Amino acid sequence: MINGINLEALGAYKNTVEQDPKNGMYSGGIKATWLGGTKVGVETNALQLGDEKIPHSFSFVIDEPEQLLGEHSSPTPQDYLLGGLSGCMMVTFVAMASIKGIELEGVSLEIKSTLDLQGFLGINETSPVGYDAVEYCFTVEGNGTEQDFKEIADQVIQFSPNYATVSNKVKMISSLVVNPTMVKN
């Protein structure tokens, strides 16, 4: 055990995936419900890891600041997006440091980005609707060398699922269900 990571359990899990790749298949999701105004309630679904169904019942609320017609009562959708990105990148960083036998005293990750809301508002068609760039910086303390930490940061880019999802084009598959009793004719 190093940095709170059980390397023996990690190795055993890696072995089960090598023996049967379906054990490495992870599925999950959420259900979002409009709560009025700019508030959205989110509930997590159970997770599926290989053949194992894992209960996973959490909920949170998303809102916007008052300037964007919200009540500023909860983090924004962008906060959750960047928070999910940072969480995955941090777990990957700590796991990779642990595998190298590096004891960490502290790690922080700062992520910054800017949205040009002209795109969202349809004011300027040349303005991107989403983030154009995301900047991030790890600050780390531990018994590794600067080269060790650079290699670990490179491994985050290579192995963090959320980093890959955000930095690569991901296929979005949409569908729509309209409740026929609620549709105006």
Secondary structure, 3 states (H helix, E strand, C coil): CECCECHHHHHHHHHHHHHCHHHHCEECCEEEEEEECCEEEEEECCEEECCEEECCCCEEEECCCHHHCCCCCCCCHHHHHHHHHHHHHHHHHHHHHHHCCCCEEEEEEEEEECCCHHHHCCCCCCCCCCCCCEEEEEEEEECCCHHHHHHHHHHHHHHCHHHHHHHCCCCCCCCCCCCHHHCCC
